[in-house]
């Protein structure tokens, strides 16, 4: 069963930063949207895949264009 999470993104000093609303403490950075998405996915997998638990993979829903506002959102699915 998939679970969706909301990612808040912002640009700061030429880099992209993201936090995961449903998992406080999970954050990511990247120079491009693609790098940011991969960093978020890796961070979520680290949190979700604790030793002794079944492996959960994180898949990325299609990311639409990011508007030029202070904070944007994207959604990921956790399988």
C-alpha positions in Angstrom: 0.0 0.0 0.0 1.4 3.4 -1.0 1.6 6.4 1.3 1.9 9.9 -0.1 4.1 12.5 1.6 4.3 16.2 1.0 7.7 17.8 0.3 8.2 21.6 0.9 10.9 23.1 -1.4 12.7 26.4 -1.3 15.6 28.1 -3.0 18.3 29.5 -0.9 21.7 30.9 -2.0 21.5 29.1 -5.3 20.7 25.7 -3.9 17.3 23.9 -3.5 16.3 22.7 0.0 13.4 20.4 0.9 11.8 19.1 4.0 9.2 16.3 4.4 6.2 17.4 6.4 5.2 13.9 7.5 8.8 13.0 8.7 10.3 15.9 10.6 14.1 15.8 10.5 14.2 14.5 6.9 15.7 17.2 4.7 17.5 17.3 1.4 19.5 19.6 -0.8 20.4 19.7 -4.5 21.5 22.0 -7.3 18.7 20.8 -9.6 15.2 19.5 -9.1 16.5 16.0 -10.2 19.2 16.1 -7.5 16.8 17.3 -4.9 14.2 14.6 -5.7 17.0 11.9 -5.5 18.2 13.3 -2.2 14.7 13.3 -0.7 14.1 9.7 -1.9 17.4 8.5 -0.3 16.6 10.3 3.0 13.2 8.8 3.2 14.5 5.3 2.5 17.1 5.7 5.3 14.3 6.6 7.8 11.9 4.0 6.6 14.2 1.0 6.3 15.2 0.4 9.9 17.0 -2.9 10.6 14.7 -5.8 11.0 11.8 -4.2 9.1 10.5 -5.0 5.6 12.2 -2.9 2.9 10.0 0.0 1.7 10.9 1.7 -1.5 10.2 5.4 -2.3 8.9 6.2 -5.8 8.5 9.7 -7.1 5.3 10.8 -8.6 5.7 13.1 -11.7 7.0 16.4 -10.5 5.4 19.3 -12.3 7.0 22.7 -12.9 8.2 24.5 -9.8 6.8 28.0 -9.6 9.0 30.9 -8.6 7.5 31.4 -5.2 9.3 31.2 -1.9 8.0 27.6 -1.2 6.7 25.0 -3.6 5.4 21.5 -3.0 5.9 18.1 -4.6 4.5 14.7 -3.6 6.2 11.3 -3.3 4.7 7.9 -2.8 6.1 5.3 -0.4 5.5 1.7 -1.4 
